[in-house]
Amino acid sequence: MYPNNNGGANYGSQSQWTTGLFDCCDDSSSCMLTCCCPCVSFGRNAEIIDKGNASCGSAGLIYYLLCCCASLYSCSYRSKLRQEYSLPEEPCNDCCVHYFCATCALCQEHRELKNRGFDPAIGWAANAEKTNKNGKTPPFVMPSMDR
């Protein structure tokens, strides 16, 4: 479970997005990065949303390689983020949001992670370490199976 704004965990109660879909200018650096290089912005978000199971580089590369179909890939991460925080599917379903407003969606997801205590720019491991230093226990991540 991710920490919420109050330092506790959000366990299933319906909550709201901390910023709107079109509030891109609220975080101008994230907006510029997403406009110029959406694969980096997506990769950073995906690493945090996937709790370190996907690296920024690999998720960003997949997003880049999918080109026209990237919204089908990225909308699944929006769905994961919404499920983690019990966020409403607004203003329409996740695939439509990413298909028609990919830049706005990526910026909103970045702001959401930042507002909930994460810094997508430093990656999952650094966020977990930062959380642990603040006296909180980082979320447990199941190790992946190795051959």
C-alpha positions in Angstrom: 0.0 0.0 0.0 1.3 3.5 -0.8 1.3 6.2 1.8 -1.4 8.8 1.5 -1.1 12.5 2.2 -1.7 11.9 5.9 1.2 9.4 6.2 -1.2 6.4 6.6 -2.4 4.0 4.0 -5.5 4.4 1.9 -7.5 1.2 2.2 -10.4 1.2 -0.1 -12.4 4.4 0.7 -13.4 6.4 -2.3 -11.1 9.4 -2.7 -10.5 12.1 -5.3 -7.6 13.0 -7.6 -5.5 15.7 -5.9 -5.4 17.7 -9.1 -7.5 17.8 -12.3 -6.6 16.3 -15.6 -6.0 19.6 -17.3 -4.0 21.2 -14.4 -0.7 20.5 -16.3 0.7 23.9 -15.6 0.5 23.3 -11.8 3.9 21.5 -12.2 5.6 23.2 -15.1 8.8 21.0 -15.0 6.7 17.8 -15.3 4.6 19.3 -18.0 7.7 20.3 -20.1 9.3 16.9 -19.6 6.1 15.1 -20.6 5.6 17.3 -23.7 9.2 16.8 -24.9 9.8 13.3 -23.8 6.7 11.4 -22.7 8.5 8.1 -22.6 10.7 9.3 -19.7 7.7 10.7 -17.9 5.8 7.5 -18.3 8.8 5.4 -17.3 9.2 7.3 -14.1 5.5 7.0 -13.2 5.4 3.3 -14.2 8.4 2.4 -11.9 6.6 3.9 -8.9 3.2 2.5 -9.8 4.7 -1.0 -10.3 6.5 -0.7 -7.0 9.9 -1.2 -8.6 8.9 -4.3 -10.6 9.3 -2.3 -13.9 12.3 -0.1 -14.3 11.9 3.5 -15.6 14.1 2.6 -18.6 12.3 -0.6 -19.6 8.8 0.9 -19.2 9.8 4.1 -21.1 11.4 2.0 -23.9 8.3 -0.1 -24.3 6.2 3.1 -24.4 8.5 4.6 -27.0 8.5 1.4 -29.2 4.7 1.1 -29.1 4.4 4.5 -30.6 0.8 4.8 -31.8 -0.4 2.1 -29.5 1.3 3.5 -26.3 -2.1 4.6 -24.9 -3.2 0.9 -24.6 -0.1 0.2 -22.6 -0.1 3.4 -20.4 -3.8 3.2 -19.6 -3.1 0.0 -17.6 -0.8 2.0 -15.3 -3.5 4.7 -14.8 -5.9 1.9 -13.8 -3.3 0.5 -11.3 -2.9 4.0 -9.8 -6.6 4.5 -9.5 -7.1 1.1 -7.9 -4.3 1.7 -5.4 -5.8 5.0 -4.2 -9.5 4.2 -5.0 -9.7 7.1 -7.4 -12.6 7.6 -9.7 -12.4 6.9 -13.5 -12.6 10.5 -14.6 -13.5 12.2 -16.9 -14.0 8.9 -18.9 -12.4 5.5 -19.0 -8.6 5.2 -18.6 -8.0 4.1 -22.2 -9.9 7.1 -23.6 -8.0 9.5 -21.3 -4.7 8.2 -22.4 -5.7 8.0 -26.1 -7.1 11.5 -26.4 -5.1 13.3 -23.6 -1.9 11.3 -23.1 0.2 14.3 -22.1 -2.4 15.5 -19.6 -2.9 12.0 -18.2 0.8 11.4 -17.6 1.2 14.9 -16.0 -1.8 14.2 -13.7 -0.4 10.8 -12.7 3.0 12.4 -11.9 1.4 15.1 -9.8 -0.7 12.5 -8.0 2.4 10.4 -7.1 4.2 13.6 -5.9 1.2 14.7 -3.9 1.1 11.3 -2.2 4.7 11.5 -1.1 6.7 10.0 -4.0 9.3 11.6 -6.3 9.1 9.7 -9.6 12.4 11.3 -10.7 14.4 9.3 -8.2 12.9 5.9 -8.8 11.3 3.2 -6.5 14.4 2.2 -4.5 15.2 5.8 -3.5 11.6 6.5 -2.6 11.5 3.3 -0.4 14.8 4.3 1.2 13.5 7.9 1.8 10.3 6.5 3.3 12.3 4.2 5.6 14.5 7.1 6.8 11.4 9.1 7.8 10.5 6.4 10.3 8.0 4.6 8.0 8.3 1.1 6.7 8.5 0.9 2.9 5.9 -1.2 1.2 6.8 -4.9 0.8 7.5 -6.0 -2.7 7.4 -9.7 -3.5 10.7 -10.7 -5.1 10.4 -11.9 -8.7 11.1 -15.5 -9.6 14.6 -16.2 -10.9 15.6 -19.1 -13.1 
